[in-house]
Amino acid sequence: MKKSYMSVLLVVLMCGLGCAADNNSAMGRLDFRKVVKDAKNKVFPAVVYVKCLKESHAMGKKITEEVSGSGVIVTPTGEVLTNWHVVDKAVEVRCLLYDGRSMDAEVVGSDKDTDLALIQLKLPDKPKKPDTDKPNADKPDTDNAGGLPHAILGDSTTLKEGDFVMAMGAPWGLSRSVSIGIISCTSRYLPGNSEYSLWLQTDAAICPGNSGGPLVNTRGEIIGINTLASRAGGDMGFAIPSETIGYILPQLREHKKVNWSWTGLQLQPLRNFNRNMYFEGTEGVIVAETDPESPARRAGILARDRILRVAGKPINALTEEALPLVRRGLGLLEKGKPVQVELLRKGKTITVSLTPRKKGKVEGEELDCPRWDLTVKAINQFDNPDLYFHRKKGVFVYGVKYPGNAGNANLSEQDIVLKIDGKEVKTLEDVKKIHKAALKNIKKKHRIVFTLLRNGLTCQVVLNFERDYEKE
């Protein structure tokens, strides 16, 4: 049964229930349809179609590609809420408004950890009012009167499974669309995607291109930002709750990013059904591990410790659904200020002092190496933990172009670059200098030796960059 047909059945069923309760079939249908229409009308004019030109290094060279997504205007001055992955690495952002106007936009701030971004429309200058001695001088100036149409944030914590919602956006680049469904789950935990926030799960259609668009309740309020959809089939879409947005949006406005604190604590709940792991007690959260050289490890916190309080406040994670809130609380601790952590270890309660530090960048910078036909990227402990385990500061092969010289030399993605031409490599600047010198001296020497760390083992490859694949 198709999704659209199911949506019709839901509407008909709801209308029928309204008819029975109201003892007036026509009035019952009118009431439900009016609720949906009014809610749509409050938000739909604020939905924008977002097109970006983004730089990518993933294919072994720097390329510019066009991608599209959605957004929603949240202030009359043109602030647009969208996803981080929609505008990440964008060199140009354009938005199509409900009334057909096209406007450029700039990224104000973004946060990869919650996949949220704030962009600002570049509004045209307001035209001057006509002189009083000219025709139509008494006609009011209505251009941008009252600001742009915008939507307000609602409270996602009041949602219940079964509540009706609408997903709005630009699926498959089709400029704008609205679909209706229900909230399937108000607190969905997605491993690998739930560090600081749970998700709203809905069966309202969310397709590629809907990312960044609003999920709307029947009061016409934004209660989520559409972000993920199941690729395995079925009607499963996921949105970032407005409760999370309320924490993130002010920081994007003020700091252009979220200044998360880092403790290095890896946590697990007291009850883990999937792993069949159960710990004693009903309070606190279990330490699964601490990251190397992290504040937690320096504080002496050990795996299997049960943390009971942080800075005097109790923390609890009975199930995995409680972990994002605990992590968010830790991430919002003041940097550089010691806090007391009360924990239970082997039946004894002890207190340690933990000093969070700035989390910093969660993704390394990238560099294109033309003629070598590869791109490299700085190792980042949050984005590349496996590589960081082997080398705390360094560079790895991010992309290999095919066909190309790097591919012919058997260079592979995820290779850690230790040396190039005998010179030690620790930063992208090191690679940049060696690459520039190699191209300058190409007529005398067109082979260069890469010393690599691959799967924990050191190896060497010879890169012959005599051939120019770009000109072929």
N, C-alpha and C positions, 0 to 999 in steps of 0.2 A: 504494500500500500504506500503510495507516494506521500511525501511529507506535506505537500500543499493540501492534499485531500484529508490527511489527518488533522491539520489545523482547522479546516472547515468543520470537521466533525466535532472538534473541541468547542468551537464557537457555537455551533448549533446546540450542543449539549448544554453549554452554559446558558444560552438563551432559553432553552426549554426549562431549566431549573428556575430561571428568573420568572418565567411565565407562571409556573405553578405557584411560586411564592407570592406573586403579585395579583393572581387571579385575573390577569389581563394580558393575553398573549402578545398583542401588538405593543403594549407598553413595556413588557418585559424585554422584547427584542430591542426596542428603541433605547432602553436604559443601558444595556450592555454595549451595544454598538456605539452609543454616545460616549461611554467611558473610554473605550478603545480609541475612538476618533479624537476625543479631547486630549488624551495623553499623547497621542501621536503628534497632534498639531502643536503641542507645547515644545517638543524637542526636535521634530523633523526639520524645521527651518534652520536649526543650529548645526545640523550634520554637514560636514564638509568632505569632499573627495580630495585626497592628498596624493600628489605625484612627486616623486623624488628622483633626482639623479644622484646615484651613490657610487663612491669609489670602492672597488673590491680588489683584493690581492690574492684571492683564493685560487685562481687559475694559473698562477705562476707569473703573472704580470699585472700591472695596474690597469684596470679597465673601468670604464664608467658605464653603469647600467641603469635602466629606468625601472623603478618599482612603484607600486601604488598601494594605498591603504586608506584608512578613514580617520576621522577626527570629529570632535564636537566642540563648538564654541562655548566657553564657560563664563565669559565676561563680555559686556557690551563693547569693550575696547579691543576685542579680537584675540584674546588668549584662547588657544586651542589645545585641548587635551588629546593625546594619542599614545601610541606604543613606542617604546624605545626602539624596537626592531624595525619600525616603519621608517624612522628618520636617522638611524645610526649611520654614521659616515656619509651623510648627505652633503653634497656640495651645492645643491639647489633644491628648494622646496616650493611647490606651487599648490594652491588650493582652489577648488571650484566650489563656490557657495551655492546655496539653495536658489537664489534669484538669478543664477547664471553668470555672476561676476567671477572673474579670475583674479587672484591676488597672490603675490609672492609672500613667503613667510621665512622667518628665521628661527632657529632652534634656541629657545631660552635656556632650557636645562633638560637633563635626562638622567635616568637611573636604570642601569642594566639589571640590577638585582631584583627590582620589582617590575621591570619592563614597562615603565611609564616615561612619558616625555611631555614637555610643554613647549609649544611653538607660538610665535606671535605673528599675526597677520600684519603685513605692511600696508596700512590703510592709506588710500589716496588722500591728498590734501583736500579739505573741505572747500568747495568753490565759494568765492566771495558772493555776498548778497548783492542783488542788482541795485543800481542807483534808483532813487525814488522818482526820477524824471523819465524813466524808461518804461516801456510797456510791461505789464504783468508785475510791476514793482510791488503791488500789494499782495501778490501770491506768496504764501509762506514757504520758507526754505525747508523742505522735508527730507533733503538728502542726509542719510544717516541719522535722522531724527531719533533721539532716544538710544542711539548706539545700535550695534549689530544684534540680530536675534541670538539669544543665548539660552542655555539650559542650566538648571541648578542641580547641585548634588543632593541626593536623598540619603536616607539612612539604611544601609544594607543589613544592619544588625536586626532590623524588624522583620526581615523576610522569613517566610516559611515555605517548606516544600509544598508545591502545588500552586503557589501564587503565580498569576499571569504576568508575563514580561514580554517586551518587544526588543529585538535586536536590530539596530540600524547601522547602516554603513554602505560601502561600495563593493559588494561581492564580485570577484572576478573582473574588477575594473569597470563595472557597469554604472558608475557615477553615484547612484543612491538606491537604497532598497530598505524595506522594513519587513520583518518576519515576526510571527507571534508564537509563543510557547509558554512553558511553565518553568519554574525553578525546580530542578530535579534534585539538587542537593545544595544546601546553604554553606557547607563547610567541607569542601572536597580537598583532600590532601593529595598532592601529586609529587611523588619522590623526584628530586632533582629540579623541581620548579616551585617549591614552596618554602624557600628559606625564610622569608619575612611575612608571608601572607598565604592564607588559604584561598580557595577559588569558589566562585559561584558556578555551579553546573546547570546548564539549561538545555532544553531540546529545541529552543528557537534556532532556526538555521543560522549557523555561523560558518562562512566559507572564506577561502583566501581572498583578501581584499577588505573583509569586514574588520580586520585588526585595527584597533584604535577607535572604532565606533562605539556608541553608547548602548548599554543595556538599560532599558527604561521600565519603570513600574507603571501601574495603572493611574498613578497620580501625575504622571508626566515628569518624573524626576530621574536623574541619572543614578542608578544604583550599581553600576559596574562599567568597566571598559572591556569590550570583547577582545580576546587575545589568542586563545587556542581553540582548535577543533580536532576531533578525533579523525585520524586518517584511516582507521580500520573499519569504517562504516558505522551506521547507526546515527542517532541524533544526540550527539554529545558535544556541546560547546562549553567553553570556560571563559569566565570574565573575572577581572580584578575587582574586588568589592570596593564600593565607595568608602567604606570604613578605612581601608588601606590608603586610598587616594587622599583622604583627609590628613593623613600623616605626611605624605610625600609632597603634595602640591605646594605648601608653604615653603618647603626647603628648596624646591626647584625655582621658585620665584626669587628667593633671597640669595641662595648660594650657587644656583645653576646646576646643582647636583645634590645628592644626599650624603652628608658627611657621616657615614656609618662608622661606629667604633668596632674594633676587632679584638676578640679575646682568644681566639684559637680553640674554643671549646667545640668538640663534636658531641652532640647530644643524642640520646635515645629515650623513648618513653618507658614508663614502668611496666606497661602492658603492650607487647608487640605480637599481635596475632599472626601476622605474615611470617615472622621469623621464629614463632613459637618460643619467645623469650618473655619470662615473667619474673619481676623482682618483688621483694617483700615491701610492704608499706603501700600507702596511698598518697603520700605527699612527696614532692620534690621531682627531680629529673636526674637521669643517670648519665654520667660522663662516659661516652663510648671511647674517646681518645682525645688527646690534645695535640695540636699541630706543633711541629718542630720550631723552636725559637719563638714560641708564642707567649703572650702574657700569662696564659693559663699554665703553661708548662713551667715558666719561671716562678710562678706563684706556688708551685709544688702540687698542683691538682693532678690526680691520677685517674687512670681508667677504672671504671666501676665505682668511683666515688658517687654518692647521691647528694646533689646540691639541694639544700633546703631553703636557704634565703640568700639574697644578694642585696647588699646595702640595706639590710633590715626588712626587706620585703619578701614574703614567701613566694616561691615559684613552684608551679605544679604542671606536670605533663604526664597524666595517667595514660593517654593514648597519643598516637602520632599527630592527631589533629590539633593538639595543644602546643606542638613544637614551634610553629611559626611565631606565635605570640611571645613565647619565651625568648626566641632568638631576636625578635624585634626589640624587646626590652633590653637585652644585652647590647644590641647594636646602637641603641640610643643613650647608652651610658656616657657620661662626660669623659672625654679623652684626657689622659694624663693624670687623672684624679683617682687615687687608690680607693677601692671599695672593699668592705668586709664580706667574705663569702663563707657562709656557714654550711658545712657539709658533714655527711655521715660516712665514716670509713671503718669497716670491720666492727660495726656496732658502737663506735665511739664518735661523739660529736666534736669536731674541731673547726677552728676558724682560720682562714688564710686571707692575706691581703692581695687583691688583684688590681692591676693598673691597666685598663684598656688603652689601646693606642689607635691612631687613625688607620682605617682600613686601606685607604689610598686607592690607586687604580685597580680595577678588576679585569683589565684586559691590556695586553702589551701593544705597543705601537708597531707599525708595519713598514716595510721598505721594499721597493721594487728594484730589481737588479737586471736591467735590460742587457741583452746579448748573452748573459749567463742563463737567461730564461728561467728564472726562479724568483720567488719572493721570500723574505725572511721576516721573522716576528720576534719581539722580545718576550722572553719567558716571564710569565706572571703566575704567582703562587695560587691565585684563585681561578684563573682561566685554564692553566696548564699544570695542575698539581702533580701529575705523573712525571713531567719533565722537570719541574721544580725540585722534586725529590733527588734527582741526579745532579742538578746544577742550579744553585740559588740565583745566580745572575748570569744571563747568557742569551743566546740567540738560537732559534731553530728554523729549519726550512718549513715555511708555511704553505707554499704552493709551488708546483712544478708544471711548467708549460709543456704541452704535447701537441705536435712534435717540437722538440727544442733541445738545446745543448745539455741542460741539466738532466733531462730525461735520458738522453743518450749516455750520460756519465753514471747513470744508476743512482742519482741522488733521489731521496725519498722524503715525503712529508713526515714531519716529526723527528727528522734527524737533528740532533743538537750539534751546532757548529762549534768546534773547539779551536781550530786554527785554519787559516787560509794562507797559503803560500808561506807557511812557517810562522806567521804572525798570529799571536793569541787574539781570540775574539771574545769580548765580553758584552759589547753593546752594539746597537745598530750603527752608531757612528764609526765604530771600528770597521764594520763591513762596508760602509759607505766610502771610507777613505781607500780601502784596499780595492774596491770595485772601480773607483774613479781612476786610480793609478794603473790598474790592469787594462782598462779600455784605452788609456792614453798611450800605453806601451804595446798595443796589440800587434803592430807590425813586426815587432821584434820577438814577442812572446805571446802565444795564444793558448797556452796550457797552464793550468793552475791546480795545485793540490789542496783538496779539502780534507781536513782531519775531523772525523765525526764521531759522535757517541750515538750508537744505534742499538736500541733494546738493551742498554747497559754495557755494550761492548764497543771498544774503539776500533774504527776502521778508517781507511783512506781511499779516496777516489780521485781520479784525475779528470778535471773538467776541461774539455777542448771547446773554446768559444770562437773558433775561427769562422764558422758558418753563421751567417746572419739570416735567421728564419723570417724576420720581419719583412725583408725585401723579396722574399720568394713568393 
